[in-house]
């Protein structure tokens, strides 16, 4: 199997990449190249762009298209590239998916269409209409904190029978939900089950999940790869040591500032590491001097520049 082919199931660490920006609507191309080399150098299994961490819904379509093309070009087939296609418009998801296919991506990631609340039968019907029009395999993206909706376990199980739906990224931080989905999909061993919150990576893999889509891997990819491998090997001593480091990153980098702490902290840390700028898409702004100094100190304390 080539490195850029999509395994079934997809195992390991998938990095939900930030989108480096020079300003709110200009891609930081040099920063993107440094970021991709940094991440792939850490031994990760795939890249995921235009998700929540990538600010996908906040970016113009022209910027999304450029990010897709540049990322696929820079990844150069070394790992699979997954592209977020969540959109309020049916045709918007189809158009971004088409661009992803043309650029050489390997899969798509789809959350509920935001804004209008849809019932589970409506969501399943939507997937039945949309997925056949998409040119690449699709991962469902359960992100209730942002979409205000849930892919209920029975909906995930029914969607797994739609040709082209190959997995789920669950960012609910609800392990009971995750285990419900696991039980319903016991007859689908090739269906990928990935967890979003990095704080839950170890226990997810220990209990049969396939890996994580972890934002911290933008900063220190090898740490998350090592934790995944230790979890597969059930090396509890190593898991405890590595998990503690993951929790330390989470407890420091993601807690600075009164709001939007995760994304602002992550981008600021990458800027302090010299990888890319810390600009965000509107309406968000980078940290001020005081918060940046705090993040810079944490970057040093956590050894993120190593």
N, C-alpha and C positions, 0 to 999 in steps of 0.2 A: 504493500500500500504506500502510495506517495504521501509525503508529509502534509500536503494540502488537501488530501481527500478527507471526506467526513466519515470518521469511524462510527459504527453503530454497535453499542452506544458510544457517545462521545465521553471520554473519561479524562479526568485531570483538572488542570487549572485553565479556565477561560478568563481572559482579562477584559473586563468592561472598561475599555480605554476612555480616558478623558479626551476631549477635542481641544488641542492647543490652539489658542486664538491670539492674533495680534490686536484685534479689537473685536467688538461684538459680532462683526460679520466678515472677518478676514481670517483665513486659516493661517496658522503659524507653521509653514511647511517645514522649515528647518527644525523647529521643535518637534514636529510630528516624526520626522526621520530619527532624531535622537531618541525619542520615546519608544518607537518601535524597535530600534536596535537594543535599547536597554531591556525591554520586556522580553523579546525573543531570546536574548542572551541569558535570561534567567531560566530557560528551559520550559516555558509554558506550552500548553497544548493547543491554544487557539486564541484569536483576538475577536472581541465583540465591540463594534463601533455603533455610535448613534443610539445608545441606550440611555438610561437615566444618568449614569456617570458621564456619558458623552454629550449630555445636554441636547440629545437629538430633537425633541419636540420644540426646542427654542431656536433652532437654526433654520436659516432660509434654505429653500430647496437647492439653490445654486451651491451653497456652502456644503450641504449634505452630499451632493453629487461629487464635488471636488474631494471631500473627505473620503468617500468611497473609492474613487479612482486612485488617489494618492496612497491610501492605505494598502490597497491590493497590489499596487505597483511596488511599494516599499517592502511589503511582506514577501513578495517574490516567490510565492509558493512554498515558503518554509513551514508555515502553519496555516490551518484553515482560517478564513475570515468570515465572521458572522455579522450581519448588518441589521440594525433595528429599522423596522418599517412601520411602526405604530403611527397612525394618522387618524384624524377625525373623518377624513374622506376615504371611501372605498378606493377610488381611483388613485388617490395619493399613495396609498400603500402599494398598489400595483405598479405605479410609475417608479417608485424608489426600488422596488424589487427588481424591475427590469434593468435599472442602472447597475444594481449589484451584480446581476448575472453577467451583464456585458463587461463589467470591470474585472470579473474573475473571482468573485466571492463564492463561498461554498454553501452558505445557509442564511436564513432569515430569522429574525426574532420579532414576535408580534404580541403586544399587550392589547387589552380591550381598547376600542376606540374611546377616547376620553370625552367628557362633557355630558353627553346624553346617557343616563343610566339605562342599561339594557338588562332584561331578564335572561336567565340561563338558557331557555329555549331559543331566544333571539340571538344570543351569542353563538350557540351551536349552529344555528341556521346561517349566521354570518360567516362562520368558518367554512361551512359546507359550500358556500358560494365563492368565497375569496380564495381559499387554498388551491383549488383546481386552476385558478388563473395565475398562480405564482410559479416562477420558473425554477425555484430552488426549494429544498427541504425547509420546513418551518418548525421553530421552537416556540411554544407558547410561553408567555412572560407574565407570571402572576405577581402583580405589583399593587396590592390594594391600597397602600399608603398614598399612592399618586393617582391611580385611576378611580379609586373609591369603589371598585368592583373586584370580585374574586372569580377566578375560574374554579368553580366548585369541583370537588373530587370526581363526582359522577360525570360532570361536563368534560373534564380532562380525559376520563376513560372513554367516553363516547367519541371525543375528538381524535383519540389515538387510532380509531378505526378509519379516519379520513386519510386517504392516500396522500402522503406528503407531510403530515404532522409527525415529527420524529422525536420530540422531547419537550421537557418543561424546565424553565428556570423559575424557581420559586423564591421570591424575595419577601414573603409574608413574615418571616421570622417565627412562624408557627409550626413547631415540630409535629404537633398532633395532626395538623393538616397534611404535612409532608408524608407522614406514615400512613394516613388514610389513602393518599394517592398511590403510595407504594403497594399497599395491599390490593388495590383495585387493578394494578398493572402487573401483577405477578405472572400473568400469561403473556406479557409483552417484554421479554428480556432485552430486546434491542432498543426499547424506548428509553431515552436519556432522561435522568432525573438529576438536576443540578440545583445547588442552593446558592442564594445570593449573599446573605450576611456572612462575612468571613468568620465571625465569632462562632458560627455553627458548623464550620467546615469539618472539623475532626469528627464530631459525633455523627454528622450526616454520612460521611464515608464509612465510619465504623459500622453503621447500621444499614449499609447497603446502597447508599447514594453513590452517584458516579463522579462527583467532584464539585467544584465551586466556581462561581462567577464573582470574583472577589476584587473589589476596588483597590485594596491595599497592594495588590500585585502590580499596580502602576509604579509604585515606589520601590518595593523590594520583592520582585517576582520569585526569586529563589526560595525565600522563606515559605511562601504559600505552596510552592511545588514540593518542598521538603516535608511540609506538614501533611500534604495530600499523600505522599509516598509512605510516610510513617503511619498514617491512618490505614492505608491499604495493608501494610505489613503488621498492623495491630501492635506496634511497638509503643506501649503505653508510656514508658519513661521518656522517650523522645517526643511523643505527642504532647505530654505535659509541658516539656521545656519549650517547644515551638509554639504551642497554643498560648503560653504566657506572653511570648513576644508579640504575637498577633493581637492579643488583648491590650498590651501596652501601647501599640500603635493606635488601636481603636480608641483607647481611653485618653490619648493625648492629641493626636492630629485631628480627630473628628469632633473634639469638644471645645475648641477655641472659638470664641465669638458667641454672640447671643442668637444667631439665626443662620440658616444655610451652612452650618458648621462643617458637614461632611465634605461637600463639594468645594467650598472655599478653602478648607484646610488641606484637602488633597492637592488642589491646584497650586496652592501656596507652597506646599512642601516640595513639589516637583520643580517649582521656580527656584526655591532655595537650593535645590540639588543641582541647578544649572542645566536642567533638561529642556524646559519650555517656559513660556510666559504663564502668568497666573490670571490672565484676563478671562472673564466669563461672559456668556451671552446675557443680554438685557432680560430682565431688569436687575440682575445681580452685578455686584462690583467686587473687586479684589479686596483683601484685608488692608487695613491701614497699617501704619508703621508699628504701633504697639503690638497688634496681633501678629504681624509678620515676624517681629523679633521673637515672639513666643514660639511660633512655628519653627523658626530657624534654630532656636535652642533645642527644641524637641528633635529636629532632624539630626543634630549632632549627638544628642543623648541616645537616640535610637540606632545610631550607626547607619543611617539611610544613605549616606554618601559612599559607603564602602563598596 
